Amino acid sequence: MASVNVTIRMDEKLRKQGALLFDELGMGLNQAITIFVKQAVREQRIPFIISNVPNKDTLEAFNEVEKIKQGDKTYTRYDNVDNMIKDILK
């Protein structure tokens, strides 16, 4: 099977970190990327769960929503958008 060159752009720090990791695992960055693509094609999906760890502000927002859902009276609840806008524009 013929090989082709593929050019990708990534953050230099990430490339260095990846190269170090894959070197420790006994392969190069090119081989690791090829393994990833083969597995994705085999499974017809990204072969792992992609998730983001929420930052501090997002976690605080989640906690605030939970408090509101539990009936915390610190937060004003509105029956409709018009009442909310009137309150905001006071």
Secondary structure, 3 states (H helix, E strand, C coil): CCCCCCCCCCCHHHHHHHHHHHHHCCCCHHHHHHHHHHHHHHHCCCCCCCCCCCCHHHHHHHHHHHHHHCCCCCCCCCCCHHHHHHHHCC
